[in-house]
Amino acid sequence: MSKALTEINTLYVAALLGEPEFGRRLIREMQQMSHFEFTHDRSLADAELEAHGEDNGEGFHGSLVIRDLHGSTLWSGEATRPHGSPGPMAYELILDQLRAALPPTDQQTRTV
């Protein structure tokens, strides 16, 4: 049986695909959230994370998927920031989506 996102505390980074800085920024910000911890040992994780970010010509597109250890998707989010557009970066938009999916006590204001 699959866990709910609210039951996930420890994440294993399964893959950072595309632009490496996108994944690093995403993880840095997730570490600031009170809800998630990260481990280098998959056997200690509640779930795994995969992030993918790349410039697709129209803008920068990023995605984040959190899966249980059996491969079932627990949560996913994606965002595109058009070239030259002011405002939040793609990873910040995804983090806003993730925060909205968590209970208010697990959310933290965005640090920009």
Order of alpha helices (4+ residues) and beta strands (2+ residues): beta-alpha-beta-beta-beta-beta-alpha
